């Protein structure tokens, strides 16, 4: 016998408290259980007596996906209820409200804006890393922990790369929240992670300007126009916005997924390294395209049935990784640096869309010194940056896929690990100096990075006869 949620109801040891939220497809309740002392909520689908197939299937999808997710960017699952009595999902309760209140305050000051959107993109990257496309990203589906991390909720329209797509099997209509869904979603694609990046771009636009890039269409036919209409450039609405931010936003909002960011990690990287964002015509644009351009695009796009999607989410992330290269620029390491360069070139053959982050570490006596100069008064940070660029010149990569950073730290290994962690690096390449008794007993930078890095590490060594002492 099916029951419905109500305050005071007891089911499977859980006692329902106050109703916290009522949406079109589900209600959310405060809930307690004698065996669980953490704050919890119970989400229950709204199943009436009519045609509730999308609600039922969407909740089945959520029950399949949520227990497979881990980490700070998703709510911890406590229990799942069967459809035979009352379907539900019990999760930890994330304190505070969704980002809706933040969006109501838009446009945000630049400092607040960058912090919020970088954390949003980091949460999406973590979700994609766990093989899940959200496909319904919107302000209401972002919560924030007290420690700052964004938490993604509501997986009723999501897709797990390793599970059957029940929604695609049973329904043919596009699903999502109309102001944010990507053009390929309108064309019934549910298998492209770059759809989530389009939604992110739309939300960054809204936080930056206070307006939605494509308005707020109430019907599906209003979504179709974004196949050929471009949004008003953010700087036309808010001139003080920097060109690099407009570049990021409009790149994320490209109609063809192949022209957008290819992974959320790459978008996070640009948001956190604005000085290295390459400004193209997108960033300098001051008005929406004229009617002739729009008409030509309409003639082209009206025949488009879909865009090429990657074979899988994992394949897309493997194709477009962030590759960090830790380069030792010491004079006696020239041969090792050359070997490292050849290794990068080989990796770019099999991962042609990789972004390469070239990093050098200046070992200092302490953190916080104002400047480092050599005996001739040359600033070492600037000199290393110039040398790093010269080292990478042969890679012949476009500016937007090649970045340079010189770190200063008394502990080079920790500096490399911290950089890789904060920038969602997928793979580290680095050289290893020759063996010595000192390194054997005290350890080496490369061994520290291999042991502690949050990603794969490849260590390049010279042949025995060519190793530096």
N, C-alpha and C positions, 0 to 999 in steps of 0.2 A: 504494500500500500504506500503510495507516494505521499509525502508530507511537504508542507511549505514552511519557509523560515518565519519565525516570529520571536520577539523578545521573550526570553524565559525558556524557549524550547531547548530540550536536552537531546542530543544525538551523539552516539558513540563516545560518551563521556564529556563531550563539549557542551557548554551552556552558552547560549546566545545572549549577548547584552544588547546595547543600543544599536540601531541601524546607523551606520556611518555614511553610507552613500547609496543612492539609488540611481542607476543608469538605465539606458534603454534595454540592455541585455542581461544585467545582473545587479544584485544588491550586495553590499559589503557590510558585515556585522562585526562588532566587538565580540570577542569570544574568550572563554576561560576553560581550563582543564586542570584537574588536580595534579596531573603528572607533568605539567609543563608550566614553568614559572615565568617564561618570557611573554611580553605583550604579543597578542596574536589577533588576526582578523580571519573571518571566514567569508569567502566569495561564493555566492549561490546564483546559478543562472536563473533568469526569469522565464520559466516555462509555463505557458498558458495552455488553453485548450485548442488553439488554432494551429496555424502552420509555423512551428518553431524550429524547423529543420536547421537553418543557419545557426541559431543559438545553441542547439544541442551539439551539432558537429563542431562549432567553434570551441565549446567547453571541453569536448573530448580532446581536441587538439591541445588546449591548455593543460589538461590533465596528463597528456603524454609528454609534453615538452618540459614543463616546470621542474619535475623531479630530476631531470637530467642536467639541470643547470647548477653551477656552483659559483661562489665568489661574492664579493661585496656589491657587484652591480645587479644582482638579482635577489628577490626575496627568498629566504630559506623556507622550504616546504616542510610542514609539520605532519599533515594528514590529507588524505583524499577520500571523498565519499562516493559511494556507488550510486548509479542512476536508479537502481531498483527501489531505493527508499527516498533519498534526497541527495542529488549530486552536489559536491562542494569541494573547495580547496582551502585548506587552512595554512596560512603562512605567517611568518613573523610580521609584526606591525612596524612599519617604518614611521617614526615620529614626523609630524609636520604634514603640510599639504603638498600637493603636486606643484609643478612649475606654472600652473595657470595664473597664479597671483603675480608671478614674476613677469609673465607675458603681458598682463594687464598694465604693468608699469612701463612697458616699452614705449619709446626707445630708452635703452639703458646707457649709462655712462660707459665709456670704452673699457675701463678697468673691470667693471662688473661684467660686462658683456663677454670679454675674452675668457674670464674665469669660468663663467657658466657654460659657454659653448664648448670649450676645450674638455670640460668634464662630461658633457653630454656625448661628445664624439668618442671619448675614451670608453664610455659605457657601451656604445654601439660596437666599438672594436672588440671589446671583451665578449659580447654576445656572438659576433661573427666568428670569433676564435673558437667558440663552442658549437659551431655548425648551425646556428640559428639565424634566420632572417626574420626581423620583427614584422615588417610590412604594414604597421599601423603606428608609426612614430608620430607623436603629437604632444603638446605641452602636458596634457592630463596624464600621460603615461610615463612621465619622469618624476620620480620622487628623489629626495636628497637626504642622505644620512647626516647625522650630527657631525661626523668626521669629514664630510664634504663630498663623498662619492655619490654619483647619481645612480639611482636604482630604476631599472626598467620593469614595468608591470604590464599586464593585460596582453596575453599571448594567444588570444582567440583567433587572430588572423595570421599567425606566424607559420613559418615552415622550418622544419628540422631537416637538414641535408641527408640524414641517415634514416628518416622515417617516411612512411607514406604521406602524401599531401592529401588529406581527406577532403579539404575544401575544394581543391582543384578537381578531385574525382567526382564530386557531387554537384558542383555549381559552376556556371560559366560566366556569370556576371562579375565585373571588377569589384573588388572589395577594398575598403580603406576609408580614411577621412579625407574628403575631397580637397580641402585647401593644401594638403601635404603630399598626396600620392603622386608618384612619378608617371611620366607619359607611358612607359612600358606597362605599368599596372593597368592603365586604362585599356591598353591593348591585350590585357588578360595574361600578362606574364607574372608568375609568382616565383621565379627562380633566379633573380638577379640581385645580389647584395648591394649593388649600386643604387637600387631603388630606395634603400634606407638612407643613402648619402644625399639623394635628392631631397628627401623629407628633412634631413638635417639642414641642408642649404636653405630650404624654405623657412625653417625656424630661426636660423641665424639672421636671415633677411628681416624677419619680423621683429626680433629683439633689437636689431640695429636701427630700424626705421620706424617701428610702431605700426607697420602695415604689412598685410600678407602679400606676397609677390604676385599671386594670381587671384586675389580677392577671396571671397568665401562662397563658392558656388554651392547651391543647394541640390542641384540635379547633376547627374552624371554627364550630360551633354556639355555642361559648363567646364568639365575637366578636359575635354577634347581639344579646346583651344590652345592649351599649353604645348601641343605638338608643333605649333607654328608661331605662337605669340611669345615674345620675350618680355620679361618684367621690366618695369622702369628701373634703371640703375640705382642702387642704394644712394650713391653720392648726389643724384639729382634730387633726392628727397631730404638728404642730410649731408650737406657739402663738407662738413668737417670730418667725415669718415675718411680714413686713409685709403689710398688706391689699393694697397695690398689686401685689405679686408674685402673690398668690392671684388677683387680678383678671386679670392677664395669663394665668396658667395656665388658669383656668377658661374664659376667653374663647376661647383656642386649642382647648379641648376641647369646645366646643359641638357638639351633634349635627348641627344644620343648618349647612352651610358658610356660608350667608349671615349667620349670627350670629358667625362667627369673625373673626379678622383676615383682611383681604382680600388682603394681600400680606405676604411675609416682611419687606420693608422697614419696613412699619408696625409689625410685632412688634419688630424691632430698635430702632426709634425709642422705643417704650415702655420697653424694657429699659434703654436708655441715658438716658432722661429720666423716672425714676420719680416725681419730684415733680409731674409734669404728667399722670400717669395718673389718669383719673376713676374714683373708687371707686363701684361700684354694689352691688346686693345680692349679686353674685357675690363681691366682695372681702370682704364682711362675713359671709358664710355660715359657720356653725360646725358644721353637721351635714349629712349626705346627706339627700335628700328622703325624706319618709315614704312609707309603703306606698300611701296613697291617691293621692298625686301620681304615684308610679311606675306604679300601675295605670292611671291615666288616660292617662299617656303611652304605656303599652304598648298600650292600646286604639287609640290614634291611630297609633302607629308600625307596628303589625303590618300595616296596609294600605298603608304607603308602599313604593313600588317604586323610588324614586330621588329625588334632589334636583337642582334646576336647576344645571347646570354652565355656566361661561362658554363662549362660542363658541371661544375659543382662549386660550392662556396669555398671548399678547401683548395680547389684548383685555382680559383681567382686570387686567394690570398698567397698561394705559393708562387703565382705568376708575377705578382707585384709586391714583393717584400720590401722592407727597409733593411738595407745591408749596411752595417757599420764596419768601417775599415780603420783599425787603430794602427797608425803609421809611426814608426820610429824614424825620426829624421836626423839622427846622429850621424856624423861623417863616417864612422866605421860600420854603419848599418846600411850603406848604400846598396849593396848586393841583396840584402834581405828585403829592402824596400822595393827593389825591382822585381823580386820573386813574388812579393805580395801583389804588386800591380798586375802581373801576369795572371795570378789567381783570380783577381777581380774580373779581368777581361774574360776568363773562362766562364765564370759564373754568370756574367751578363749575356753570354751566348744562350744559356738555357733559361735565364730569367730576364728577358729583354726589357720588361717594364719596371725593373727594380729601381728603387731610389737609393742612391749611394751617399752615405754620411761619412765624410772623411774626418777623422779625429786625431789630434796629436795632444799629448799630455806633457806639460812642462812640470817637472818635479821640483817643488818648492820646499823650503825649510819649514814653512808654516802657511796656514790659510789666512787670507785677508790682507796680504801685502799690497801696496798700491801699484807698484811697478816692478818689472824685472828687466834689468839691462845687463849686457855683457861688458867686457873690459873696454870696448870702444864706445860705449854709450848707446848701442843699438837696442831698441826695445825688442826683447825676445818674442813677445806675443805676436807683434806685427811681423817680425822676421819669419817666425814659424808659419804664420798664416800664408805669407807669400810663398814659402817653400812647399807648403801643403797643396796650394793651388797649382804650382808648377809640376809637382809629382803627379797630380790627377789629370793634367792637361791632355795626355795621350788617350784618356778614356773617351774623349769626344762626346760627352753626354750633354743634352740640353740643360740650361741653367736650372730649370725647375726640378731636375732629377739629381742634382749634385750639390751638396752642401759642405761647408767647411767650418770646423769648430776647433779652437785651441783651448784646452782645459788647463787649469793650474791647480795642482794638488800635491801635498806631501806623500800621498798614497796613490800612485798611478792606477793600480789594479782596481781600487774602490771607485776611482773617478770613471773608469771605463764601464764598470758594472752599473753605477748610478746613471750614467748617460743612457745606457742600453735600456734600463728599467723605465726611466722617465719618458723615453721616446719610442716605446713599443717596438724596439728593434727585433727583427726576426732572426738575424744571423750576424755573428761577429767574425770578421777575419782579422788576424793579427799575426805578427811575426814573433819568433822566440829566439832570443840570443843563444849563443853557444853554451854548452854545459860547463860548469865550474863547481868546485867544492862548496863555494859560498852559496850558490843557487841550490845545490843539492840539499844543504842543511837548512837554509833559511827560506827556501821556496822562491818562486819566480812570479812575475806579473802574469804571465800566460797561464800558469797552473792555477793561480788564484781566480782568474777570469773563468777558466774552464769549470772550476769547482762551484762558483757562486753565480754565474751569469744566468739570467732568466730565459735564455734562448740558446740555440745551437752555436757552437764556437768551432771555427777551423783555425788551427795553428800551423803556420808555415815555417818550416825549418830549412836551412841551407844544407847541402851535402856536407858530410863530416869534414872534408878537407877545406871547406870555405867558411866554417863557422867562426864568428868572432869570439875572442876569449871572454 
